[in-house]
């Protein structure tokens, strides 16, 4: 392991007089291979003196590097360059012989057949400058959202919920701004914040959703936006209760210009009603509802309702001259969403996911493990041990699982000893075998508490 302080060349190579210039200089050195994983950056005082800048300037530069996952801070070891790390992502893991119960996917057999709907699509040329929203989809989505958000809103269409959240944050935040995220957190939200250079502020999640103390602390820390999952929180499955929503609206009331984004990804599948943390007088807000969980992940489409100012800024990023969601895709979604048979299939799917999760939760409870299976496609299991270690033991038994540590926004959070398991497509025998193996792999922790 080298050091930018003692190897002679690297210290002199870092340049800049502003925090942005210094952090960009280090990024360039990392990209060119001058600095590699494990190399220590100069102490703050040393680099500040050489560059002739204030120590706070170097501190800000190093914080930006840590936020972007280019470096890490480790107490006495100082600030160290990180190597390229595998980025956890949703979906099946390719090339594995293990039974994958960590994918987070919906069940293919419970997704609607697109053939008939595709035959009903009547595509016509759409040119630059024309409306970016299909009228049929706009009509249906406006009625749908109006049932839950009675206040005036403007509708936008994006290429899925992740696309919507990225664009909503980008029209509000700049590099270094703080954003409140749930902890544990949806993988895409973590990556969105880090890649854009935002500073994530962890808001703990309990059985009723985001905690009041967590939201209050995030606001005190100066967040300019908060991303919240009102139902079927990924990974825990928690849904915000009406009482918790009311408490959070009260906490948010003195901060009407903090952008509140609700990612209601499970919407039509959710067994619980929608409870919003967006107060009636809140100025900056957005409700995002994608179709990927009930029409299929390949249907890259989400509808977003938001206040006029947020919508106008979002529209600039979805303008007819740059990027919009294909009208063919929008027509297909509208045809499916107006079909009562499709809604029947969605209801059947929601009931199936809930039933299989409850069945698995009962099996684990009988084996002495605590499990949360409230809503969503997954169950959240407390294995009373380090999640990566339990994951390795389960791999030896033929299972590929998702350790909760991958969803942890901060080291030491609750995700560190949890697994997120996707079990709704397992038959009864496989459910029992998985429950046995999870209990055995959790080690002596279960035995000691029984």
N, C-alpha and C positions, 0 to 999 in steps of 0.2 A: 504494500500500500504506500503510495506516494503522498506528497503534500505540496499544495500550491505555495506553501511558505518556505519549504526547505529544498526544493528541487531546482531552484535557480531560475528556470525559464518561465514557469507558469505564473508566478507572482507578478512579474513584470508584464505578462501578457494581459492581465485583467485591467481594463480601462473604464473610463466614464467618470462623470461628475454628478450625475443624477442617479437615483435608485434604478430607474428604468434602464439607463445606459449600462450600469454596472451589471445588472442581472442579465441583460442581453449579451454582454461581453462573456460572461460565464457560460451562458447557453451556447454561444458560438464555439467556445473552447471545448465544451462537452461534445457538440456535434462533430467537430473536427478530430476528436480523439485525443486532443492535448490533455484534457482532464478525463479520467476514466473512473468507473465505479470504485469507491473506497478512498479516492483522493480527498484529502482534507483541504478545505479552503482556508485562506489566511484568517487569523483572528480579526475580529471587527476593528479593534484599535489599530492593529498593524496595517490593514488595508486602508483605513481611513487616513492615517498619517501619510502613507505613500501617495494616495490620490489627492490629498489636500482637501478632503471633504469632512463633513460632520459625521460622527459615529452613527447617528440616527439614520443617515442616508444609506450607509452600508447595512445597518440592521434591516431597513426596509427592503433593500435589494435581496438580502438573504431570506427574508420572510417570503418574498415573491417566488424565489427559487424553491422553497419548501412547499409552498402552496401548489406550484406547478409540478411537484414530484420530481424535480431535477436534483434536489438535495434534501438532506435530512439533518436535523439538529439533535445531537446526542449528549448534551451536558458537557462533561470534561473533554469528550472527543471533538467538540466543536461542530462545525457544519461540514458535512461530508457529501460527496457526489454520489448519487444513486445510479445503479446500473439499470439497463432496460428490464422492466419487470412485466411479467404476463399480466394483462388486464382482465380481470374476471368479467364475464359477459353472460347474458342469459342464453338459454337454448341448449340443445343436445351437444355433448362433447364428442367430436369426431375421433375415430380411430381407437375406441375403447371396446374391450370385450366384456366390460362390467355392465350390470343392469343399471341404467341411468335413472336415478330418482332425484335428480337435482336440476332438471331442465327448466322448470317453471312454465312449461308449455300447456296450452289447452289440449283437450283430447280431439284428435282429428275426426273421429267418428261422430262427434257432437257438433261439428261445424256444418253450416248449410252447404248444400251442393250448389255451386255457382253456375252450372250449365244453363238452366232455364232462365236465370236472371241475365246471363250474358247474351242469350238470344233476344232478350227484350230490350237491350241497350240499342239506342239509335244514335250512333255517333255522327256528329257534324263538325266541320272545320271550325276551330276556335282560334282566333287570331290575336296578335298583340293588341292590347288596348281594350279588349272586351272584358266583361265581368269575369272575375276569377272564381265565382261560386255558382254551381248549378242551381237553378231556381227550385227544382224539385227537392233536392237535398236541403236547401235553405228553408223551405217551407216546413218540412218534417222536423228538422233539428230545432227550429225556432219554437214550434209547439212543444217539443220534448223538453227543452231547457226551461221554457216559460213555466212549466209545471212546478219547477223547483226554485227558480230565480225569477220572482215577479217583477223585479226592478228592470228598467230599460237596459238593453245591452245591444252590442253590435256583434254580428257573427263573423267568424273567420274559419277557414279550412286549411289545415296543415297536413303534412305527410306523417301523421301519427302523433302520439302524445309527446314522445321525446323531442321531436322536431318543434312542437308547440312550446314546450318548456324552454328549450334552448333559445328560441327566437324571443320569447317573452322576457327572459332574463337579459338577453343581449340588448333589448331596447330600453332597459332600465339601468343596468349595471355596467361599470367599466372595470378593467383589470385592477384587482386589489379590493374591490368592494366586497362587503360581507353579505352572505346569504344564509338564511336559516334553513337547515335541512333536518329531516327526521333521522334519529339514531336509534336503532339500525336504519339503514337507508337503501332505497332502490338503487341498484348498481348504476343505471344510466344517469341518475341525478348526481352521484358522486363524480363520475367521469366528466359530465358537463361542467361542473364547477371547477374541477382541477384543470381541465384542458383550456378553459377560458381564463384561468388565472383569478377566479373569485376565491374569496376566503370563506370556506364553509364554517358555520357555527352550528354545533350539534344541539338538537332539541330532542331530549329523550321521549320515547314512546312507551306507554303502558297499555293496559287493557282497554282504555277508553280513547286512545289516540295520543296526540301530542300533549305533553304535560303542561299545565298552567305555569309552573315555575320555569320550565324550559323555554316557553315562549317569552315570558317576562325577562329572563336572563338574556335571550337573544336580542330582544328589543333594546335592552340596556347596553348591549355590546355594539349597537349601531347597525344592525342588519338593515338593508334597503329592500330586501325581498324575502319572502318565506314560501317554501314549497311544501304543500300539505296533501296527504292522501286521505280523503274523508271516509272511504270505505275500502275494505280488503287491503289494508296496508301490506306492501311487499317489503320485507319478508314475513312479518309477524301475523298478518291476517286481521289485525285490530281494526275496528271501525269507530269513528267518533260518535259518541252518544249525544243525544240532544242536550243533556246537562253540561257535558264537557264543551260542546260547541258554544253554548251560551256563555260559559266562563271565558272561553278564548275570545269571543267577540267583545266582551267587556274589556279584556286586557288590551286588545288591538285598537279599541275605540280612540284613544288619544294619539294614535299613529296612523291616520287615514291615508297617508301618502306612501306607506310601506306597501309594496306590491305583494298581494296575497294570491298565490296560484294554487288552485285546488285541482289535483290530478285524479279525477273520478274514473279511473281506468276500468273498473269492474261494473259500473253502472247497471246495465240491464240484467246482469247476472247476480247482483248483490241481493242477499236475503234481508238486508237491513235498509231502512229508509235513509235518504240523503240528509245529513245534518251539516249545515254550512257554518264555517267560522267567519264568513264574510258578512260584516254588519251592514245594516241598511244605509248608513251614512259613509261607508268606506269608499274612498275616492279611487284607489287603484286596485283592481282585482281582475281575476280571470278564472273561469271554470272550463276545464279541458276534459272532453270525453272522447276517447278513441273507440274504434270498433274491433280492434285486433283480438280481444279476448273472446268475442262471441261471433264475429264473422270470419276471423282467421288472421294470423300474423302477417300474411301477404297482402292484406287489405290495408295499405299504408295510408290511413286517413283518420283524422280527428277533427271534431268541431270544437271551437272555442268561443265562448261568450265572454265579453269583457266590457269594461267601461269605455266611453268614447275616446278618451285620450290614449289609453293603452291600445285600443283597437286601431286607431289611426297610425300609431307608431308601428304596430305589427303589420299593418297593411303595406307600409313602405318596404317591408322585407318579403312581402308576398305579391309585389306589384306585377301587373300584366306584362311588363317589359323584362322581368327577370325570372321569377319562379312562381309557379302555382301548382296545385294538385290537378292532375289530369281530369278533364270533365268526363271522360269515359269511366274512370274509377268512381267519380262522384255519382254518376248516373247509376252505376252498378250498386253502390251502397244504398242509394235512395230506393231502388227497386226492392232490394232485400229488406230494408227497414220498414217498408210499407206492407210487407207480406205477413199476414197473420200466422201462416204455417211456420215461417222463420221465427217469429216471436214465440211460438209454441216450442220449437226446438231449443231456443235460448233458455226458456223457463225450465225445460227438461235438463239442459246442461247444468244450469245453476243448482238445481236440486241434486243432481248426481254428484257434483263436486262437494257440496256440503255433506251429503250422506257418506261418501267414501272417507272424507276427512274425519268426520265424527267417529266412524267405525275404527279408523286407525288410532285416533286419540284414545278411544276406550281400551283398545289392546295395550297401548303403552301405559295408560294409567294403571291397568291391572298388573303391570310389570314394574310399577313403582316410579315411573318417570312422569314429569310434568310436561304437558304439551298444550299448545294453543292452536285451535283449529276453528276459529270463529268464522272466517270468510276468506274467499280467494281460492287460488289454485294450489296452495301449499299448506303444510303444517309446520309449526315452529316448536322444536323440541329442545328442552333443557336437558343436556346430557351430563351435567354436573362434572364436567372435565373439559380440558382444552379441546375445542372443536376440531382443529387439524389432527390431533392425535386420535380422536374417535373416528374421524373420516378415514384415516389410514387403516385402522382396525377393520372398518367396514369394507374397505377395498379388498382386504384379505379374504373377506367372506363373500365377495362377488358383487358388492354394491358401490356405485359411484354416487356420492352425495355432495351436497353443497354446504360447506361449513359456514356458520353464521359470522365468523370473523371477516369474511369477504364483504359483508354488508355493514361492518362497523365503521362509523365515521371517525371515532376516536379510539385509540388503544385502550383496552380495559373495559370497554362498554359491554352491555349485556350480550351482544352477538358473539363474544369470544368463547362462550360455552354452549352455544346452540347449534343445531342443524336445521336447515330449511329443506324439507322433503316434499317432493311432488309424487303423490301416491294414488291419484284418482283413477289411473288406468291399470292398477294391479288387481288381480282377482283375489278372492278371500284367502286362498292358500298362500299366495305371495305376500299379502298383507301380514299374515301371521308370521311368516318366516322373517320378514323385515323387522317386525316388532321384536321377535326373539333376538335377532342379530344386533339391533340397536341397543337393547337392554344389556346384552352380553358385552358389547363393545364399550358401553359407558363405564365398564370396569367396576372397581370396588365402591365407587361413590354411591351407586344405587343400593348395594348391599349394606353399606354402613348406615344408611338412613332408614332402612326397613326394620 
